[in-house]
Amino acid sequence: MSKKDLGQEQRNQLAKLAGLPDSEIDTSDIPEVPAENWIHARRGHLYRPLKQPVTIRLDADVLSWFKEHVGGGYQTEINRVLRHHVIEQEKRRT
């Protein structure tokens, strides 16, 4: 990409475009992306979902196993295992 500064006319055009409501912007010359383009899409390694604090009752032996085998990051590992399960279940439904 060019690092060249925008001219005053270009900045004015961008400001005018930014001020338009979405319904007034003509995107008819931009083709829709077919759903199959997203089949192999993956979240980047920097993706961090929002965490929501909840109280969850885990079997004591399961919690002990995670604490013993994972250590300090046991909650993150429990999240990873649960996420994997959810993803696998979603795959089965499609």
CYANA upper distance limits for C-alpha pairs under 8 A (distance plus 0.5 A):
  6 LEU  CA     10 GLN  CA      6.40
  6 LEU  CA     11 ARG  CA      6.80
  7 GLY  CA     11 ARG  CA      6.79
  8 GLN  CA     12 ASN  CA      6.65
  9 GLU  CA     13 GLN  CA      6.70
 10 GLN  CA     14 LEU  CA      6.69
 11 ARG  CA     15 ALA  CA      6.60
 12 ASN  CA     16 LYS  CA      6.64
 13 GLN  CA     17 LEU  CA      6.67
 14 LEU  CA     18 ALA  CA      6.52
 15 ALA  CA     19 GLY  CA      6.72
 16 LYS  CA     20 LEU  CA      7.20
 17 LEU  CA     25 ILE  CA      8.42
 20 LEU  CA     24 GLU  CA      6.80
 20 LEU  CA     25 ILE  CA      7.44
 21 PRO  CA     25 ILE  CA      7.57
 33 VAL  CA     37 ASN  CA      7.37
 34 PRO  CA     38 TRP  CA      8.33
 35 ALA  CA     39 ILE  CA      7.78
 37 ASN  CA     41 ALA  CA      8.30
 43 ARG  CA     47 TYR  CA      6.73
 58 LEU  CA     62 VAL  CA      7.34
 58 LEU  CA     63 LEU  CA      6.89
 59 ASP  CA     63 LEU  CA      6.88
 60 ALA  CA     64 SER  CA      6.54
 61 ASP  CA     65 TRP  CA      6.57
 62 VAL  CA     66 PHE  CA      6.93
 63 LEU  CA     67 LYS  CA      6.71
 64 SER  CA     68 GLU  CA      6.46
 65 TRP  CA     69 HIS  CA      6.41
 66 PHE  CA     70 VAL  CA      5.89
 66 PHE  CA     71 GLY  CA      7.55
 66 PHE  CA     74 TYR  CA      5.96
 66 PHE  CA     77 GLU  CA      8.19
 66 PHE  CA     78 ILE  CA      7.97
 67 LYS  CA     71 GLY  CA      5.35
 67 LYS  CA     72 GLY  CA      7.69
 67 LYS  CA     74 TYR  CA      6.07
 70 VAL  CA     74 TYR  CA      5.77
 70 VAL  CA     77 GLU  CA      7.86
 73 GLY  CA     77 GLU  CA      6.84
 74 TYR  CA     78 ILE  CA      6.63
 75 GLN  CA     79 ASN  CA      6.73
 76 THR  CA     80 ARG  CA      6.69
 77 GLU  CA     81 VAL  CA      6.69
 78 ILE  CA     82 LEU  CA      6.65
 79 ASN  CA     83 ARG  CA      6.45
 80 ARG  CA     84 HIS  CA      6.63
 81 VAL  CA     85 HIS  CA      6.82
 82 LEU  CA     86 VAL  CA      6.76
 83 ARG  CA     87 ILE  CA      6.65
 84 HIS  CA     88 GLU  CA      6.69
 85 HIS  CA     89 GLN  CA      6.70
 86 VAL  CA     90 GLU  CA      6.70
 87 ILE  CA     91 LYS  CA      6.76
 88 GLU  CA     92 ARG  CA      6.95
 89 GLN  CA     93 ARG  CA      7.10
 90 GLU  CA     94 THR  CA      7.22
